[in-house]
């Protein structure tokens, strides 16, 4: 098995990858070719089939595991594979776990750590919301622990949703201790629940793509609906408290242009949006620099709207 992150320009390889994407296109001269996205647990690689009608290209579809033969090249400082041969792989020729990017941290360990934060919530109604999903709903727990937090950009790997959620809660822990204006119970509950809608917005690996509800509603609306489901099962749940919890979920992207139907209005909603944004951006930077290992200047990045450079701290002699 040759993992994508070990490939180098100029190599000739024959290996099995997941065909994550397949799109037909034409060159400027009108010649047809196929664009592929190949995936394993270390990342993705663009593939080009310049002669899709040749005898060496067998029938295959998107989401098939395929054996490819071709040359690794570099285009605009990015590796791609010029593919000469393709065949569908047999099930006994690959291990699906090799093709699913996975958190480097223990999901069981992270989940127990997350539950420990949940047990710090003393408000009986908010505590029951946490119990409803994170302690009693076994189907939700299984999905949540193995899910990604995004299709791409940040935490787009199995266990990513859990890793992101735990990080957001930890940011909130700091803010609760630093700013007495914040209600710990409300903020911790909102932080644990803020992205639970992603369990229904995105399909499981290897697809990790938007579901119908994900396209039509999005994880914010789905998450508010899930909070509503729990609240209705808890007798006497205060109406104002339910609205405040839902508001934190509704506004956690912070701005209208980022997908929040409401902007934050209460301190806990502001804190949650800051924590969510910070972890998402720092993880995005982590993944960018990890992918471009070995380079100092990475060039302009449209997400951050600036040229990115690796710091020189590693070069300092102590």
C-alpha positions as CSV (number, residue, x, y, z in Angstrom):
1,X,0.0,0.0,0.0
2,X,1.4,3.4,-1.0
3,X,-0.3,6.1,0.9
4,X,-0.9,9.4,-0.8
5,X,1.2,11.4,1.6
6,X,4.3,9.3,0.7
7,X,4.1,9.9,-3.1
8,X,6.7,11.9,-5.0
9,X,6.8,13.5,-8.5
10,X,8.3,11.2,-11.1
11,X,7.2,7.9,-9.5
12,X,5.4,5.2,-11.4
13,X,2.9,3.5,-9.2
14,X,0.3,0.8,-9.2
15,X,-2.0,1.0,-6.2
16,X,-5.6,0.8,-4.9
17,X,-7.4,4.0,-3.9
18,X,-11.0,5.0,-3.3
19,X,-12.4,7.0,-6.2
20,X,-14.0,9.8,-4.2
21,X,-14.9,11.8,-7.3
22,X,-15.2,11.4,-11.0
23,X,-16.0,14.1,-13.6
24,X,-15.8,14.1,-17.3
25,X,-14.3,17.2,-19.1
26,X,-12.7,18.3,-22.3
27,X,-9.4,19.8,-23.2
28,X,-9.2,23.1,-25.1
29,X,-8.9,21.0,-28.3
30,X,-12.2,19.2,-27.5
31,X,-10.6,15.9,-26.4
32,X,-12.4,14.2,-23.6
33,X,-10.7,13.2,-20.3
34,X,-11.7,12.3,-16.8
35,X,-10.9,14.2,-13.6
36,X,-10.7,11.9,-10.5
37,X,-10.3,12.5,-6.8
38,X,-8.4,9.6,-5.3
39,X,-8.5,9.1,-1.5
40,X,-6.9,7.2,1.3
41,X,-6.7,7.9,5.0
42,X,-3.8,10.3,4.5
43,X,-5.5,12.6,2.1
44,X,-6.6,13.0,-1.5
45,X,-4.9,13.2,-4.9
46,X,-6.1,14.5,-8.2
47,X,-6.1,11.9,-11.0
48,X,-6.2,12.5,-14.8
49,X,-7.3,10.0,-17.3
50,X,-6.3,11.6,-20.5
51,X,-7.5,8.7,-22.7
52,X,-10.7,7.3,-21.0
53,X,-11.6,5.2,-24.0
54,X,-8.4,3.3,-24.1
55,X,-8.3,-0.5,-23.5
56,X,-6.6,-0.1,-20.2
57,X,-9.4,1.8,-18.6
58,X,-12.1,-0.7,-17.2
59,X,-15.6,0.3,-16.2
60,X,-15.8,2.0,-12.7
61,X,-17.9,4.5,-10.9
62,X,-17.5,7.1,-8.2
63,X,-17.1,5.6,-4.7
64,X,-15.5,2.4,-6.2
65,X,-12.2,1.1,-4.9
66,X,-10.0,1.0,-8.0
67,X,-6.5,-0.1,-8.8
68,X,-4.7,2.6,-10.8
69,X,-1.4,2.6,-12.7
70,X,0.3,5.8,-13.7
71,X,2.9,8.5,-13.2
72,X,2.9,10.9,-10.3
73,X,3.6,14.4,-11.7
74,X,3.5,18.0,-10.3
75,X,1.2,20.7,-11.7
76,X,1.2,24.2,-10.1
77,X,3.2,22.8,-7.2
78,X,0.5,20.1,-6.5
79,X,0.9,16.4,-7.1
80,X,-1.4,14.6,-9.5
81,X,-1.5,11.2,-11.0
82,X,-1.6,10.7,-14.8
83,X,-3.4,7.4,-15.1
84,X,-2.8,4.8,-17.8
85,X,-4.8,1.9,-16.4
86,X,-7.7,1.4,-14.1
87,X,-9.6,-1.7,-12.9
88,X,-12.1,-2.2,-10.1
89,X,-10.5,-3.8,-7.0
90,X,-11.9,-7.0,-5.4
91,X,-13.0,-6.7,-1.8
92,X,-10.2,-9.0,-0.5
93,X,-7.6,-6.7,-2.0
94,X,-8.0,-3.7,0.3
95,X,-8.8,-2.8,3.9
96,X,-11.5,-0.1,4.0
97,X,-9.9,1.4,7.1
98,X,-6.9,2.4,5.0
99,X,-9.1,4.8,3.0
100,X,-10.9,6.7,5.7
101,X,-9.0,9.7,7.2
102,X,-9.3,9.2,11.0
103,X,-8.5,11.3,14.0
104,X,-5.1,10.7,15.4
105,X,-6.6,10.9,18.9
106,X,-8.5,8.1,20.8
107,X,-12.2,8.5,20.1
108,X,-13.1,6.6,23.3
109,X,-10.7,8.8,25.3
110,X,-12.1,12.0,23.8
111,X,-15.7,11.0,24.4
112,X,-15.1,10.2,28.1
113,X,-13.4,13.6,28.4
114,X,-16.4,15.3,26.8
115,X,-18.8,13.4,29.1
116,X,-16.8,14.7,32.1
117,X,-17.5,18.3,31.0
118,X,-21.2,17.4,30.6
119,X,-21.3,16.1,34.2
120,X,-20.2,19.5,35.4
121,X,-23.6,21.0,34.2
122,X,-25.7,21.4,37.3
123,X,-28.9,22.9,35.8
124,X,-31.3,19.9,35.9
125,X,-32.9,20.7,32.6
126,X,-29.7,21.3,30.6
127,X,-28.2,18.2,32.2
128,X,-31.1,16.2,30.9
129,X,-30.5,17.5,27.3
130,X,-26.9,16.2,27.5
131,X,-28.1,12.9,28.9
132,X,-30.8,12.6,26.2
133,X,-28.2,12.4,23.4
134,X,-24.7,11.9,24.9
135,X,-25.6,9.2,27.5
136,X,-28.8,7.5,26.5
137,X,-29.1,7.6,22.7
138,X,-26.7,4.8,21.6
139,X,-27.3,5.3,17.9
140,X,-26.5,9.0,18.2
141,X,-23.4,8.2,20.3
142,X,-22.0,5.7,17.7
143,X,-22.6,8.1,14.9
144,X,-21.2,11.2,16.7
145,X,-18.0,9.4,17.7
146,X,-17.2,8.3,14.2
147,X,-18.5,11.3,12.2
148,X,-16.6,14.1,10.5
149,X,-17.1,17.8,11.3
150,X,-17.0,18.8,7.6
151,X,-16.9,17.6,4.1
152,X,-13.7,19.5,3.7
153,X,-11.8,22.5,5.2
154,X,-11.5,21.4,8.8
155,X,-11.9,18.2,10.8
156,X,-13.0,16.3,7.7
157,X,-12.1,12.9,9.0
158,X,-13.7,10.1,11.1
159,X,-13.8,11.3,14.7
160,X,-13.4,14.9,13.6
161,X,-16.8,16.0,14.9
162,X,-16.0,14.7,18.4
163,X,-12.5,16.2,18.2
164,X,-13.8,19.6,17.2
165,X,-16.6,19.5,19.8
166,X,-14.2,18.7,22.6
167,X,-11.9,21.5,21.5
168,X,-14.8,24.0,21.4
169,X,-15.8,23.0,25.0
170,X,-12.2,23.5,26.1
171,X,-12.1,27.0,24.7
172,X,-15.4,27.6,26.5
173,X,-13.9,26.3,29.7
174,X,-11.2,29.0,29.5
175,X,-13.7,31.7,28.8
176,X,-16.0,30.6,31.7
177,X,-13.1,30.9,34.1
178,X,-11.9,34.2,32.7
179,X,-15.3,36.0,32.3
180,X,-17.8,35.7,35.1
181,X,-20.6,37.1,32.8
182,X,-20.9,33.7,31.3
183,X,-23.3,31.0,32.5
184,X,-21.2,27.8,32.6
185,X,-24.2,25.4,32.4
186,X,-25.7,27.1,29.3
187,X,-22.4,27.5,27.5
188,X,-21.1,23.9,28.1
189,X,-24.5,22.5,27.0
190,X,-24.5,24.7,23.9
191,X,-20.9,23.8,23.1
192,X,-21.5,20.1,23.3
193,X,-24.7,20.4,21.2
194,X,-23.7,23.1,18.7
195,X,-22.7,20.8,15.8
196,X,-24.9,17.7,16.6
197,X,-26.9,18.4,13.4
198,X,-23.8,17.4,11.4
199,X,-24.6,13.8,12.2
200,X,-27.6,14.2,9.8
201,X,-26.2,16.9,7.5
202,X,-23.3,14.6,6.3
203,X,-23.3,11.0,5.4
204,X,-20.9,8.5,7.0
205,X,-17.5,7.6,5.4
206,X,-16.5,6.8,2.8
207,X,-19.1,9.1,1.2
208,X,-18.9,11.9,3.7
209,X,-21.1,14.0,1.5
210,X,-24.2,16.1,2.1
211,X,-27.5,14.3,2.7
212,X,-30.8,15.6,1.3
213,X,-31.5,17.2,4.7
214,X,-28.0,18.6,4.8
215,X,-28.6,20.3,1.4
216,X,-32.2,21.5,2.2
217,X,-31.8,22.4,5.9
218,X,-28.2,22.4,7.0
219,X,-26.7,21.4,10.4
220,X,-27.8,24.6,12.2
221,X,-31.5,24.0,11.5
222,X,-31.2,20.3,12.1
223,X,-29.4,20.9,15.4
224,X,-32.2,23.3,16.6
225,X,-34.8,20.6,15.7
226,X,-32.8,18.0,17.7
227,X,-32.7,20.3,20.7
228,X,-36.5,20.7,20.3
229,X,-36.9,17.0,20.3
230,X,-35.1,16.7,23.6
231,X,-36.8,19.6,25.2
232,X,-40.2,18.2,24.5
233,X,-39.3,15.0,26.3
234,X,-38.2,16.9,29.5
235,X,-41.2,17.8,31.7
236,X,-41.3,21.4,32.8
237,X,-38.4,22.6,30.7
238,X,-38.4,26.5,31.0
239,X,-39.4,28.1,27.8
240,X,-36.9,31.0,28.1
241,X,-34.0,28.6,28.8
242,X,-35.0,26.5,25.7
243,X,-34.9,29.6,23.6
244,X,-31.5,30.7,24.9
245,X,-30.1,27.2,24.2
246,X,-31.5,27.2,20.7
247,X,-30.3,30.7,20.1
248,X,-26.7,29.6,20.9
249,X,-27.1,26.9,18.2
250,X,-28.7,29.2,15.7
251,X,-26.1,31.9,16.0
252,X,-22.9,29.9,16.5
253,X,-21.5,30.8,13.0
254,X,-21.5,34.4,14.2
255,X,-22.5,36.2,11.0
256,X,-25.3,36.0,8.4
257,X,-22.8,35.4,5.6
258,X,-21.4,32.4,7.4
259,X,-24.8,30.7,7.6
260,X,-26.2,31.8,10.9
261,X,-29.9,32.9,10.6
262,X,-29.4,35.0,13.7
263,X,-26.3,36.9,15.1
264,X,-25.3,36.3,18.7
265,X,-27.3,38.3,21.3
266,X,-26.4,36.7,24.6
267,X,-22.9,36.3,26.1
268,X,-22.9,32.6,25.8
269,X,-23.8,32.7,22.1
270,X,-20.9,35.1,21.5
271,X,-18.5,32.9,23.4
272,X,-19.6,29.8,21.5
273,X,-19.2,31.5,18.1
274,X,-15.7,32.7,19.1
275,X,-14.7,29.2,20.3
276,X,-16.1,27.5,17.2
277,X,-14.4,30.0,14.8
278,X,-11.1,29.8,16.6
279,X,-10.9,26.0,16.6
280,X,-12.1,25.7,13.0
281,X,-9.5,28.2,11.7
282,X,-6.6,26.7,13.8
283,X,-7.4,23.2,12.6
284,X,-7.6,24.5,9.0
285,X,-4.1,26.0,9.4
286,X,-2.9,22.7,11.0
287,X,-4.1,20.7,8.0
288,X,-2.8,23.2,5.5
289,X,0.7,23.2,6.9
290,X,0.7,19.4,7.4
291,X,-0.2,18.9,3.8
292,X,2.5,21.3,2.6
293,X,5.2,19.9,4.9
294,X,8.7,21.1,4.1
295,X,7.7,24.4,2.5
296,X,8.2,27.8,4.1
297,X,6.0,30.1,2.0
298,X,2.8,28.4,1.0
299,X,1.4,31.2,-1.2
300,X,-1.9,32.9,-1.1
301,X,-4.8,31.2,0.7
302,X,-8.3,32.3,-0.2
303,X,-9.8,31.2,3.1
304,X,-7.5,33.4,5.1
305,X,-7.0,36.0,2.4
306,X,-3.3,36.2,2.9
307,X,0.0,34.6,2.0
308,X,0.8,31.9,4.5
309,X,4.3,31.2,5.8
310,X,5.6,28.6,8.2
311,X,7.2,30.1,11.3
312,X,10.9,29.8,11.8
313,X,10.7,28.8,15.5
314,X,11.8,25.2,14.6
315,X,15.1,26.6,13.3
316,X,16.0,28.4,16.5
317,X,18.8,26.8,18.4
318,X,18.0,26.6,22.1
